[in-house]
Amino acid sequence: MNEVNPRLDEKLLSEPPEVEVIIEVPRGCFLKRGSTGSIDFISPLPCPYNYGSVPDYLGLDGDLLDALVLGPRLPLGTMIQARAWGAVTLTDRGMQDDKLICSDSSLDAQQRQRVLQFFRFYAECKSLLNIWRGRPGRNACEGWCEASQALSRARPRDRAWRQPHVDF
C-alpha cells in the first residue's frame, strides 16, 4: 500500500482493465459475424449492443475473447480501447464462453440487469439454433463476474492463431 496516500492504491486497484476491442456486429445489426469475419447467422432481431472481440486474447472456447461495447453504434471493423467493467459467462454447447462488458463508465444495476436479460435470451436463441444445426450441448447464461476473472481464464493469443478450432 502507498504510505503517503493509501486511497490512491485502492483507486488504482479498482480501475477496470482496459482492452482493445474490434467491432464485428455494430449495434442495430442483424448479421452475427464471427472473429474471422464470416457470417455466423442472420438474427431475426437487431443486436442491442456493439459486439466484438479482444484480438489479444483467446477465450476458453478457442476463439477470440468476446466483448460487448455499450454506447452509440460503432461501425463494423472499428478498433476501440474500452474499459471492461465486468463480464457475463455463457455456456455454449457445453463450452464456457466469457463476454467482457465494456463502457466509458461503470454500469448501474439496471444496465447490468439489461445485459444479463439479453444474454439469457441470447442463450435460449442459441440453443434453438444449435438444435437446428445438429450441434449438441448445454446453452445457458451463467451470470455476471468481474472482468479480471474472465481475463484470467483467457490466454494470450499467439501470432500462429488463425481461427477457432470449433465451428460456430
C-alpha positions in Angstrom: 0.0 0.0 0.0 1.0 3.5 -0.6 2.2 5.0 2.7 1.6 8.6 1.5 -1.9 8.0 0.2 -3.5 4.5 0.8 -6.7 5.6 -1.1 -4.6 6.1 -4.2 -3.7 2.4 -4.2 -7.4 1.5 -3.6 -8.4 3.6 -6.6 -5.7 2.0 -8.8 -6.7 -1.5 -7.7 -10.4 -0.7 -8.5 -9.7 0.7 -12.0 -11.3 -1.6 -14.6 -8.9 -3.3 -17.1 -8.7 -1.6 -20.5 -8.8 -3.8 -23.6 -8.7 -3.2 -27.3 -12.0 -4.4 -29.0 -12.7 -4.8 -32.7 -16.4 -4.5 -33.6 -17.8 -7.4 -35.5 -21.5 -6.7 -35.1 -22.5 -3.0 -34.9 -25.4 -2.1 -32.6 -28.6 -2.5 -34.5 -27.2 -5.0 -37.0 -28.9 -8.3 -37.9 -25.8 -10.1 -39.2 -23.8 -12.0 -36.5 -20.2 -12.3 -37.7 -17.5 -14.4 -36.1 -14.0 -13.4 -35.3 -12.8 -14.4 -38.8 -15.4 -12.1 -40.4 -17.6 -14.8 -41.8 -21.4 -14.6 -41.2 -22.4 -16.9 -38.4 -26.1 -16.3 -38.7 -28.8 -13.7 -39.5 -30.7 -12.7 -36.5 -34.5 -12.0 -36.5 -33.8 -9.2 -34.0 -31.1 -6.5 -34.2 -28.2 -6.7 -31.7 -28.8 -4.1 -29.0 -25.1 -3.6 -28.4 -21.8 -3.3 -30.3 -20.5 -6.9 -30.3 -16.9 -7.8 -31.0 -13.7 -9.4 -29.7 -10.5 -8.7 -28.0 -7.8 -9.6 -30.6 -5.1 -10.1 -27.9 -6.9 -12.9 -26.0 -8.4 -16.3 -26.7 -11.4 -17.4 -24.6 -12.0 -20.9 -23.3 -13.8 -21.9 -26.5 -10.6 -21.3 -28.5 -12.0 -18.2 -30.3 -11.1 -14.6 -29.6 -12.4 -13.4 -26.3 -15.8 -11.8 -26.8 -16.7 -8.2 -25.8 -19.7 -6.0 -25.8 -19.3 -2.3 -26.0 -22.2 -0.2 -24.7 -23.0 3.2 -26.1 -23.7 4.6 -29.6 -23.4 2.4 -32.7 -19.9 1.8 -33.9 -19.1 0.9 -37.5 -18.1 -2.7 -38.4 -14.3 -3.0 -38.0 -13.9 -0.2 -35.5 -11.0 -0.8 -33.1 -11.6 0.9 -29.8 -9.8 1.0 -26.4 -12.5 0.3 -23.8 -12.8 -0.3 -20.1 -14.1 -3.7 -19.1 -16.5 -3.3 -16.1 -17.5 -6.9 -15.8 -18.2 -10.0 -17.8 -21.1 -12.4 -18.5 -20.3 -16.1 -18.5 -22.2 -18.0 -21.1 -22.2 -21.8 -21.8 -22.5 -22.5 -25.5 -22.7 -26.2 -26.5 -21.2 -27.1 -23.1 -18.2 -24.7 -23.5 -17.7 -21.8 -21.2 -17.6 -18.5 -23.2 -16.9 -15.2 -21.3 -18.1 -11.9 -22.7 -16.4 -8.8 -21.4 -18.8 -5.9 -20.9 -17.2 -2.6 -21.8 -18.3 1.0 -21.5 -17.0 4.5 -20.9 -18.3 4.4 -17.4 -19.3 1.8 -14.8 -22.7 0.2 -15.2 -25.5 0.7 -12.8 -27.7 -2.1 -11.6 -30.4 -1.5 -14.3 -27.8 -1.6 -17.1 -26.3 -4.8 -15.7 -29.8 -6.4 -15.5 -30.5 -5.5 -19.1 -27.2 -7.0 -20.3 -28.0 -10.2 -18.3 -31.5 -10.3 -19.8 -30.1 -10.0 -23.3 -27.7 -12.9 -22.7 -30.4 -15.1 -21.1 -32.5 -14.5 -24.3 -29.4 -15.0 -26.5 -28.6 -18.3 -24.8 -32.2 -19.5 -25.4 -32.0 -18.5 -29.1 -28.5 -20.0 -29.5 -29.9 -23.3 -28.0 -32.6 -23.4 -30.7 -30.0 -22.6 -33.4 -27.7 -25.3 -32.2 -30.5 -27.8 -32.2 -31.4 -26.8 -35.8 -27.7 -27.1 -36.8 -27.4 -30.5 -35.0 -24.9 -29.3 -32.5 -25.5 -30.8 -29.1 -24.6 -29.4 -25.7 -25.9 -27.2 -23.0 -26.6 -23.4 -23.6 -27.2 -21.0 -20.7 -26.3 -17.6 -19.3 -24.4 -18.4 -16.1 -24.4 -14.8 -14.8 -22.1 -11.9 -14.0 -18.5 -11.9 -12.9 -15.6 -9.5 -12.6 -13.7 -8.6 -15.9 -10.5 -9.7 -14.2 -11.9 -13.2 -13.7 -12.8 -13.5 -17.4 -9.3 -12.2 -18.4 -7.6 -14.6 -16.0 -9.4 -17.5 -17.7 -8.4 -16.3 -21.2 -5.0 -16.9 -22.7 -2.8 -14.5 -24.7 -3.2 -15.0 -28.4 -0.1 -16.1 -30.2 0.5 -15.0 -33.8 0.1 -18.6 -35.0 -3.7 -18.5 -34.2 -5.7 -18.1 -37.4 -9.2 -19.2 -36.5 -11.1 -21.1 -33.8 -10.8 -24.9 -33.7 -14.6 -25.3 -33.2 -17.2 -24.4 -35.8 -19.5 -21.7 -34.5 
